[in-house]
């Protein structure tokens, strides 16, 4: 994804709008994938914090609520990725790539 994005940046002055479209779409996909990674990584930390809080005799409910909310965000990011990926793969803008 990064290679395609950066190749599009380099090609943009020559190719024009189609390269710019690919670059923007790749950037959005990279952002979605980064967000999803962050959500999943945070869920691991929250699960550990909730467990430690419970073991210390306190209520870890809040960590569980946040854990669940991040799970929903990760699912939404996955759906957004699917839509964006299809748009990138099926778009007319990629014709200049030759694929």
FENSUL-V496392 format. One record per residue. RES is the residue in one small letter. PHI is phi in whole degrees, 0 to 359 (* if undefined). PSI is psi as a letter, one per 40 degrees, with the letter a starting at -180 (* if undefined). Layout:
RES;PHI;PSI  RES;PHI;PSI
This chain:
x;*;d  x;297;d  x;299;d  x;295;d  x;298;d  x;289;d  x;296;d  x;295;d  x;299;d  x;293;d  x;280;e  x;304;d  x;297;d  x;268;d  x;278;d  x;89;b  x;303;d  x;301;d  x;293;d  x;295;d  x;296;d  x;299;d  x;300;d  x;297;d  x;295;d  x;296;d  x;298;d  x;296;d  x;296;d  x;299;d  x;296;d  x;297;d  x;296;d  x;296;d  x;298;d  x;298;d  x;300;d  x;299;d  x;300;d  x;292;d  x;295;d  x;294;d  x;298;d  x;297;d  x;297;d  x;296;d  x;298;d  x;294;d  x;297;d  x;297;d  x;296;d  x;296;d  x;298;d  x;295;d  x;295;d  x;278;e  x;89;e  x;253;i  x;268;h  x;263;e  x;303;d  x;300;d  x;298;d  x;293;d  x;296;d  x;294;d  x;303;d  x;294;d  x;296;d  x;292;d  x;297;d  x;294;d  x;295;d  x;297;d  x;295;d  x;297;d  x;297;d  x;297;d  x;294;d  x;297;d  x;301;d  x;304;d  x;295;d  x;294;d  x;295;d  x;298;d  x;296;d  x;291;d  x;291;d  x;259;e  x;286;i  x;291;d  x;297;d  x;273;e  x;303;d  x;293;e  x;286;d  x;92;f  x;244;*
